[in-house]
């Protein structure tokens, strides 16, 4: 006879899923009480079979549901217990991977590329050697030998008589020799001058722009540079002034200043600034330069500009000492450097994100 | 160029104050870099009158004063010897800042007596040298008057400018030229200097022979007899001082004054020291010449010299000689006013490394037509100050200055600059600049003055016009294109992508010099690319590799107690001293713990596999897979550990290296107790990237899962993992899609010289499910390949 009461009692008393499992086997298993009892039913008369069968099946249903219910309760308990035993210290962190940084100069070079790209300038991809000959660095740029302008920049020479370019303007010559006119290019690269103090390093970077076509005027030069400054410094208005200057390869030549205040290393551009800050040199390409590469200056004309990338970088990102740009101090590099993911673009902005 | 407001005002009638003049000059093209204003610091000082002066009871030199400020009476303790009752001087009150030392005056006790001010000396106020006594002002000045208006009556209160003269504007090297340009710019009216005609009735007794008229184009002399060379008058001393020149003697000072004031270099010889004729000639080469600066120079053939029977007396245009120089004893003087070929002067001075004010002007080009005029101007001054009787001028040579006329179409300005200046305005500007201008319909014919030789053609005219008319009138026109241009071609994509890939991998970008120390070169098999004038002896060659600079970087980081460096640089490396003999390279170094001590696992030091992975990432940027390169471990350069390094071969060229830096190389760089792994890849040998277009092959995904099978073998330890894997993959190229080594073990329980290698292969099921038999056949073919290499299959 099935002791339903006892079975139910046992189910209620069970404290682990394996106990429940044992009860299930002893009751509902192959040789379980209920299974055997149901098997016995077959031997009974039809009438008895009906009533007994119905009774046993009812018991079975009840027991199965009790077992299921108890099982799920115990399972939950057991899982929770297990999870609890695997409890972690959420305040700990995974070990930080070594992080690399993009040098601020690279970041700014990419910003410059973005800006001049929207103005239709192509980046010169080769043809821009650091070691130059006298012709490309001086003579073709309208600086004949023994011209006083040569002493404006102290030049490094390499054995054999060539020199380290003192300006990226040499690329103007190479690019016009290679691809002629019209030409609208920028180039960025290393330049070298024998000068080393708090504000000068023997090597630094310049960006050079050149735009020569039939009707390019100085007003275009101004438009180009004003657009550039607005994008670069991300301001709506940039008060500027052109100041007459002298570069042998441009005429008229000018230096461009911006009106600003520098307070605690931070640059604020605006007409209420307290000073004019020199930012770049520019001018209309000298006819002699065009002639030196076989271009007729009566037919073609254009502008060129050049600026120091370190200077732009220091101004924009408040970097105090230029010399640190060329050291490998990772404390400096991780502070002023940029995340690899911080790709400058014109849509999300060109500043540190 | 250092000059003053008052110097300018001698040639310029203007209402502008000193600051306005500075701004005007900057905008005209003479950038004023510094303004030394001695007035402004005095603006809070006043005149004080000493109304009582008693001796200090405890001092033999101090006085107790009562000073009237006009509004109150102050007690002042004063030590000046010239203080007395009734004296009127400049009083500094508490709070005033003393100009000479920047000290702020405050109430003090001087030997028991309170002092509430200070009577100042000229020295303390930065307006004179006198510091022995306090300033004594004329009696008519009343107490309480502001110091500036009181001092103006007695002192030369001036504003000093430091101007940056650009090489194309030598006319700015004289005060007169600056005044002239200001006047042309509309900032005042030019007052031309007046000179008195010199009367003379005899010829210079010193005969001059000019054998170098080719370069000493004009050489004029005048003998002045009976001069008295003495100290210069006060105005001249002050003038020179404010222009940063020392007063020497009246004769020398006058030549310096003319140089600075009217931009005319001159020279004075002591005429009695000249023996025989004065000959202007070219040096033969090898002669010694002792110059005024006391140095002896060895001359080259072709230098222009001025010599007499005793030898060389002057190096033309550069510097006079010591032997014939004027002294206070000079009685008769020979004044020289000449014009020399600028290129010649520059060559000589540059070679001899002589800097002089005269050379600076000659090499830039001075007004060719002012030799005589300049001499007359100087003679007047000599006669005024030193007396004497002048001879007629002895002239040799004659400048061939030819005024030239520029044809200037009026429309040219707008064509170049982008806006228009009315023709009459053009004429006015050019005329004010000293040009002669005539008009013909839409053209101007412009003849520039002799002192503006830089104005050669149309573009110079354009520059003059826009500079004087004002750059502020320049409109701004955009250059944005209406068509799309590709700005960065795929060929140089690495310029933007590569640094970011490497930064993601934990490397930090650096920029180091393109030069380095010849002592640290790694590759000594090719000649050094030497810099002939390096900025420092340890930066004397162009780098052939970036790695030495990065090793230096590690060294300095270690000395900064930075124990881990993961650095890379993209930049030029050089293989020759001619243009274009350079490549663009990327190099990186890793040193120290790449994974720090942490609670989840053990720390790990950067090893060769880290830099190998860096190299693989770099190659991937250029679409170069690991399969298309070869690694060679023989014939490695000696700066690499031969057992932990490889050279990278691509398209039959060595494109770079990676590996561990040899311990002896590290020692050379002073790097101790740590390993360094490094890589360098020449990016110029990478294939040009081609645009891959926009659409890709359609993707077909199989529902069948790949099958993995593992096995391990015991094999000779010299059999390379790469060889095993490529053999395994070759066993069945169709189905084995990948093979990896997941364990390598060496130990005592294995035969000596062997290792155990565990390999997992991936078998791809393509269009149908493979049967167990089929899979086993593929698996066995893979095992057989390794057995062929000498491997012994280990039991499962």
Interface residues (C-beta under 8 A of the other chain):
Chain A: X92 X94 X95 X96 X97 X98 X99 X100 X101 X102 X103 X105 X106 X109 X110 X113 X116 X117 X118 X119 X120 X121 X122 X123 X125 X126 X127 X129 X130 X131 X132 X133 X136 X146 X147 X148 X149 X152 X156 X157 X158 X159 X160 X162 X164 X184 X190 X192 X194 X196 X202 X203 X211 X215 X216 X217 X218 X219 X220 X222 X223 X224 X226 X227 X241 X242 X243 X244 X245 X246 X248 X251 X252 X253 X254 X255 X284 X286 X287 X301 X325 X326 X327 X328 X329 X330 X331 X333 X334 X337 X339 X340 X341 X343
Chain B: X26 X27 X28 X29 X31 X166 X167 X168 X169 X342 X343 X346 X347 X350 X363 X364 X414 X415 X416 X417 X418 X419 X457 X459 X460 X462 X463 X466 X467 X471 X472 X474 X475 X476 X477 X478 X479 X480 X481 X483 X485 X486 X487 X488 X489 X491 X492 X495 X496 X499 X500 X501 X502 X503 X504 X505 X506 X507 X508 X509 X510 X511 X512 X513 X514 X515 X529 X530 X531 X532 X533 X534 X535 X536 X539 X542 X550 X552 X553 X554 X556 X557 X560 X562 X564 X565 X566 X567 X568 X571 X572 X574 X577 X578 X579 X580 X581 X582 X594 X595 X596 X598 X599 X600 X601
